[in-house]
């Protein structure tokens, strides 16, 4: 796996222009680090503790497996107030880029890079190059999986069940009509964290507001129950 990680790092450095790399495989909803290059161990721990299984970029890649950035997920207005941006700035970066590694059509891992001046959105050419790297890496990962070294990713179920655990619980409580304050109290998290989860869920399900989100979640739960 380290050889694949090194090959990914070299490709990202050459084509994307950033030397940093985090190569993760997913264990359920949790990204597990397999290889890193020029990333402070403290930042890796910080990422696992503060985002990890609740990383909105991973949630986005489950929905649409193409390379994306934090600013693209949060939008210009909310990006600089997000936990992801604060984490990046804490370690000296101002932007990131994340691409999907897929097995059997399902998200199995991610490639992460970050940089200064890398920008929030990243231009289309850079994203296209990251997608090429990820497709080639997914093919290599598939060959490794066929050798028995990597478990194939599970097939997806209903949308809510496929969410990371904390996001799934927020989604369930939104569906039941709970307020942000009630959700924060029930889950022992801050209201700002709840708001970030709700914003990520709205983006994931393509709805404009909380009412539409609750309706979408209720409809999907109903279909899953009758299946």
C-alpha positions in Angstrom: 0.0 0.0 0.0 2.9 2.3 0.7 4.1 1.9 -3.0 0.6 3.1 -4.2 0.7 6.0 -1.7 4.1 7.0 -3.0 3.0 6.8 -6.6 -0.1 9.0 -5.8 2.1 11.5 -4.0 4.4 11.9 -7.0 1.5 12.3 -9.3 -0.2 14.9 -7.1 3.0 16.8 -6.7 3.6 16.8 -10.5 0.1 17.4 -11.8 -1.7 19.3 -8.9 1.4 21.2 -7.7 1.2 20.4 -4.0 3.7 18.2 -2.1 1.3 17.2 0.7 -0.7 14.0 0.6 -2.9 12.0 2.9 -4.0 8.6 1.4 -6.9 7.1 3.4 -9.1 4.0 3.1 -12.5 4.0 4.6 -13.4 1.6 7.5 -17.1 2.1 7.5 -17.4 5.8 7.8 -13.9 6.4 9.3 -11.0 7.4 7.1 -8.0 5.3 8.1 -4.6 6.7 7.1 -2.4 4.4 4.9 0.2 6.9 3.7 1.2 10.5 4.1 3.8 12.8 2.8 5.0 16.2 4.2 2.0 16.4 6.6 2.7 17.1 10.3 1.6 14.2 12.4 -0.2 16.7 14.6 -2.3 17.8 11.7 -3.2 14.1 10.9 -4.3 13.6 14.5 -6.2 16.9 14.4 -8.1 15.8 11.3 -9.0 12.5 12.8 -10.3 14.1 16.0 -12.1 17.1 14.6 -13.4 15.8 11.3 -12.7 12.1 10.6 -15.9 10.2 10.2 -17.9 13.5 9.9 -15.8 15.0 7.1 -18.2 16.8 4.8 -15.9 16.2 1.8 -16.2 12.5 2.3 -20.0 12.9 2.5 -19.9 14.8 -0.8 -17.8 12.2 -2.5 -20.3 9.5 -1.5 -22.9 11.4 -3.3 -20.8 12.6 -6.3 -17.4 10.9 -6.7 -15.4 13.7 -8.3 -12.6 15.8 -6.9 -13.8 18.7 -4.8 -12.6 21.3 -2.3 -13.7 22.6 1.1 -14.7 26.0 -0.3 -16.9 24.2 -2.9 -18.8 22.4 -0.2 -19.3 25.3 2.2 -19.5 28.1 -0.3 -17.7 31.4 -0.2 -19.7 32.9 2.7 -19.4 29.9 5.1 -16.0 28.5 4.2 -13.9 30.8 6.5 -16.2 30.0 9.5 -16.0 26.2 9.0 -14.1 23.8 11.2 -12.3 22.5 8.1 -10.9 26.0 7.3 -9.9 26.6 10.9 -8.0 23.2 10.9 -6.2 24.1 7.7 -5.2 27.6 8.9 -4.0 26.1 12.2 -1.4 24.1 10.3 -0.5 26.8 7.8 -2.7 26.1 4.8 -5.6 27.9 3.1 -7.1 25.4 0.8 -7.5 21.7 0.2 -8.5 19.2 -2.6 -10.0 15.8 -2.0 -10.5 13.0 -4.6 -12.3 9.7 -4.5 -10.9 6.1 -4.6 -13.6 3.7 -5.6 -14.1 0.0 -5.6 -17.0 -1.7 -7.3 -18.6 1.7 -7.9 -18.5 2.7 -4.2 -16.3 5.1 -2.3 -13.5 3.1 -0.7 -10.9 5.8 0.1 -9.7 9.3 -0.5 -6.7 11.3 -1.6 -6.2 14.5 0.3 -3.9 17.4 -0.5 -3.6 20.9 1.0 -1.5 23.9 0.2 -1.0 27.7 0.5 -2.2 29.6 -2.5 -3.8 26.3 -3.6 -6.9 28.4 -3.1 -10.3 27.4 -1.9 -12.0 26.4 -5.1 -9.0 25.1 -7.2 -9.4 25.5 -11.0 -11.1 23.1 -13.2 -7.8 21.8 -14.8 -6.4 21.0 -11.3 -9.6 19.1 -10.4 -9.6 17.2 -13.7 -6.0 16.2 -13.0 -6.9 15.0 -9.5 -9.8 13.0 -11.0 -7.3 11.3 -13.5 -5.0 10.4 -10.6 -7.9 9.0 -8.6 -9.2 6.9 -11.5 -5.7 5.4 -12.0 -5.3 4.9 -8.3 -8.7 3.2 -8.0 -7.7 0.8 -10.8 -4.5 0.0 -8.8 -6.5 -0.4 -5.6 -8.8 -2.8 -7.4 -5.9 -5.0 -8.4 -4.7 -4.9 -4.8 -8.2 -5.8 -3.6 -8.3 -8.8 -6.0 -5.1 -10.0 -4.3 -6.9 -10.1 -1.0 -5.1 -7.2 0.7 -8.1 -4.8 0.7 -11.7 -5.6 1.5 -14.1 -4.5 -1.2 -16.3 -1.6 -0.3 -19.8 -2.5 0.8 -22.7 -1.6 -1.5 -24.8 1.3 -0.4 -28.2 1.1 1.2 -30.7 3.9 1.8 -29.2 7.4 1.8 -29.6 8.1 5.6 -28.1 4.7 6.5 -25.0 5.5 4.3 -24.2 8.7 6.3 -21.4 8.8 8.9 -22.8 8.0 12.3 -23.0 11.5 13.7 -24.5 13.0 10.5 -27.0 10.1 10.4 -28.1 10.9 13.9 -28.5 14.6 13.1 -30.5 13.6 10.0 -32.7 11.3 12.0 -33.5 14.1 14.5 -34.1 16.7 11.8 -36.5 14.2 10.2 -38.3 14.0 13.6 -38.7 17.7 13.7 -36.1 18.5 16.4 -34.6 22.0 16.6 -30.9 22.7 16.5 -30.9 23.4 20.2 -32.7 20.1 20.9 -30.3 18.2 18.7 -27.3 19.8 20.3 -28.6 18.9 23.8 -29.4 15.3 22.8 -26.0 14.7 21.1 -23.9 16.7 23.6 -22.5 18.9 20.8 -22.6 22.6 20.1 -25.4 24.3 18.1 -22.7 25.5 15.6 -21.7 21.9 15.0 -25.4 21.0 14.4 -25.7 23.9 11.9 -22.6 22.6 10.0 -24.1 19.1 9.8 -27.5 20.5 8.6 -25.7 22.6 6.0 -23.8 19.6 4.8 -27.0 17.5 4.7 -28.8 20.2 2.7 -25.9 20.2 0.2 -25.8 16.4 0.0 -29.6 16.0 -0.6 -29.8 19.1 -2.9 -32.4 21.0 -0.9 -32.8 24.7 -0.2 -33.8 24.7 3.4 -34.4 22.7 6.6 -38.1 22.1 5.8 -37.2 20.5 2.4 -34.5 18.5 4.1 -36.9 17.0 6.7 -39.4 16.2 3.9 -36.7 14.5 1.8 -35.5 12.5 4.7 -39.0 11.4 5.7 -39.8 10.4 2.2 -36.6 8.3 2.0 -37.2 6.7 5.4 -40.8 5.8 4.2 -39.5 4.2 1.0 -36.9 2.2 3.0 -39.5 1.0 5.5 -41.8 -0.2 2.7 -39.0 -1.9 0.7 
